[in-house]
């Protein structure tokens, strides 16, 4: 399933700061913690809580967020459907990386064990 150029552009320009509160709400509503959310984000991107806060304050776009990230070498093991897209079929690298993050947050909220999330 391919994404449209408009879809990819919208994701690239979206700020991490705008989406982050939704991640918190999603995981806390399901009984998970902000520390667990940070652990998942750090596994994928290499950003610790302090660096995340800096990026939020700078209101960086997802494009900048992932340009600065050191993607986990096992990120390619993240598979499945998120937001109607099968991750392994997404061709645009940035869109795929954002969907990796969405999928990890989704798995955390669904109660999946941390060992399984952090492949």
Buried (B, 14 or more C-beta within 10 A) or exposed (E): EEBEEEBBBEBBEBBBBEBBEEBBEBBBEEEBEEEBBBBBBBBBBEBEBEBBEEBBEEEBBBBBBBEBBEBBEEBEEBEEBBEEBEBBEBEBEBBBBBBBBBBBBBBBBEEEEEEEBBE
